[in-house]
Amino acid sequence: MRCCLVDSKYVQQFKKGSLEMILLCLIAKKETYGYEIITELNHSGAAVLGYAKEGTIYPILYRMQKAGLIQCRIAPAAANGGSKKYYSITEKGQSVLVELIEFWKQYTVCVNEFIRDCSLPEVLL
């Protein structure tokens, strides 16, 4: 009997581990704000990552800002007269992202080798 992987604590750990790298990738593409990041995650990755929520994304953004990986600027929001916080990647963030991507490439090659050599019945793979 197969378990439901969507709720598996093991799958959740994989998602958590890669989310910071994914956020850095999105912010490296262009200066962006929180709602736009969440929308992009939900549009492009919801099938695998699950739906992104503010309560998950904003704490990570704050943590990355505190670590000096991203910076933000406040700009007036045209729609409601309030303000928006725009995020951009820092030089340190770019260096960390390059390291993370390189590690990810090596990591996936390594994991794929183990998967390929796994002795489970093919029905389960």
Secondary structure, 3 states (H helix, E strand, C coil): CCCCHHHCHHHHHHHHHHHHHHHHHHHHHCCEEHHHHHHHHHHHHHHHHCCCCHHHHHHHHHHHHHCCCEEEEEEECCCCCCEEEEEEECHHHHHHHHHHHHHHHHHHHHHHHHHHCCCCCHHHC
